[in-house]
Amino acid sequence: MTLGARDVAGAERRVEPIIELDSVSVYYGETRAVRDVSMAVQPNTVTALIGASGCGKTTLLRSLNRMHDLTKGARVDGRVLFEGQDIYDRSVDPVAVRRVIGMVFQKPNPFPTMTVYDNVVAGLKLAGRHRRSELDEVVERSLRQAALWDEVKDRLHTSATGLSGGQQQRLCIARSLAVDPAVLLMDEPTSALDPQATARIEELLAELKKAVTIVIVTHNMQQAGRVSDWTAFMHLGELVEQGPTDQIFTRPQVELTERYISGHFG
Amino acid sequence: MTARLLTGREHARRRRRRFTDRLATGLVVLATLIVMTPLALVLVYLVGRGIGSINLAFFTQLPAPAGEAGGGVAQAAVGTLELLVVASAIGLVIGIGTGVFVAEYPGHPLVPTVRLLSDALIGVPAIVMGIVAYALLVVPLRHFNGLSGGVSLGLIMIPYVVRATDEVMRLVPTMVREAGFALGLPRWRVILQIVIPSAASGIVTGAMLAMARVAGEAAPLLFTAFGNQYWNFDPLKPVAALPLVIYTYSISPYDSWHRIASAASLVLVVFVLVTTLLTRFVFARRAR
């Protein structure tokens, strides 16, 4: 099923989803952590995956850019279509997948041996692009997009580990944006940050979705309500309900969703 | 709870605990002292015996004929450095390569075997490595040579470097690697340009310690590098080394040679100590 995205006027309009999941299951050895999930992600929107700890939302997120390839014993079943192409198809290079579908992690993880500048351009430089003028431009653009430029423009060539946690996380966002991805997956990107830094990143998302499609995992329901256009609620590895965020939060169709939203468990 | 409210039984228990605590601390300190004593004794003895013979000539002149005063062991000091260069070329390249392999490809079917063999190699006596180098390089060439000595030391270095590299690479958090993968970087680039630089200080420390470890080896050199009383920069001819000087001079009947042996020992011990301390110091500071 393809869900329609709403334009500014609020009218329904059919758009091709950028990512479609077709009965995706993820296994760790014998354990099935994600069960038969089908859903669609609309371009230039923020989709929130919510659910109690251990419900499989992070596992599902990591299946969207083949991060499970790196985990021993992990296996993905079903199809994940990016712009109509199955990213798990034999002919697809996982490295190419991750270049278009970037990821920001739960804890800020800048490269410890690199400066702020080098962190931002790491993806480009290590892919062999070295033209100084081009790199300078990318650094400024990405850091501005991540709302970090003003804070670090005078310390671009100092170690990235000297930044505060919130700054490091925005640096990681800038680093992901620098390679110009189509989709950005965010795995609880604010759970290690204080409320102020969290607010900055939340503000950022509204701006970022103009350029990229965002899928964000969060255990914070208020956050999902504030930042997302679409919400998918997961429970015990299954997708219980998905829909426009305001609908999920005000008129959930499934009782389990309602109970989770109103704080009865999780 | 204040002491005032303790019953007699609790008082007794407290006293017993305090006694056990002190006894354990005392034993641990004692054990430490026992460990430190030989090191201190060796240092004091070598300084006392050897320091008098360490002068400019020691590092610049060739040995004087037996019985005559003066002379040095310059050819052995330089020879040891030559051997270490050859040893490092083998030990570091193979050792770091293997270490990276076992740390970064944990799912590979060969890894458990490689790790086991590498650990077993640590237990192989140095002299056995000498025999290997002897069979490989001395027998075919029909004469002792420096290259075989360097190779034997290199073989000894390998497992130490593998273990050090493996351990420090595994200390690099998975999330740093994942950050690289999430940028669409291929695995080899993530390893080469993100993980190895993050572990570099540890790898260098391991490399230096392995070099320090083999710098003092005499046994494998006895029938490979063999030793030399004269200058020789040809790796295919016998090469001198400080441990060989120590061996030959210590069992000689001349007192002047005994003193030179002590001086050579002192030089080696100081070299190892300084290398170890320097790597610790430099990298402890950089890690901060």
Chai-1 contact restraints between the chains, C-beta under 6 A:
chainA,res_idxA,chainB,res_idxB,connection_type,confidence,min_distance_angstrom,max_distance_angstrom,comment,restraint_id
A,K72,B,G107,contact,1.0,0.0,6.0,A-B,restraint_1
A,V95,B,G184,contact,1.0,0.0,6.0,A-B,restraint_2
A,V95,B,P186,contact,1.0,0.0,6.0,A-B,restraint_3
A,R98,B,F181,contact,1.0,0.0,6.0,A-B,restraint_4
A,R98,B,A182,contact,1.0,0.0,6.0,A-B,restraint_5
A,R98,B,G184,contact,1.0,0.0,6.0,A-B,restraint_6
A,R99,B,G184,contact,1.0,0.0,6.0,A-B,restraint_7
A,G102,B,A182,contact,1.0,0.0,6.0,A-B,restraint_8
A,M103,B,A182,contact,1.0,0.0,6.0,A-B,restraint_9
A,F105,B,M175,contact,1.0,0.0,6.0,A-B,restraint_10
A,N109,B,M175,contact,1.0,0.0,6.0,A-B,restraint_11
A,N109,B,V176,contact,1.0,0.0,6.0,A-B,restraint_12
A,N109,B,A179,contact,1.0,0.0,6.0,A-B,restraint_13
A,F111,B,I194,contact,1.0,0.0,6.0,A-B,restraint_14
A,P112,B,S198,contact,1.0,0.0,6.0,A-B,restraint_15
A,T113,B,P197,contact,1.0,0.0,6.0,A-B,restraint_16
A,T113,B,S198,contact,1.0,0.0,6.0,A-B,restraint_17
A,G123,B,L183,contact,1.0,0.0,6.0,A-B,restraint_18
A,L126,B,L185,contact,1.0,0.0,6.0,A-B,restraint_19
A,L126,B,R189,contact,1.0,0.0,6.0,A-B,restraint_20
A,L126,B,Q193,contact,1.0,0.0,6.0,A-B,restraint_21
A,V179,B,L183,contact,1.0,0.0,6.0,A-B,restraint_22
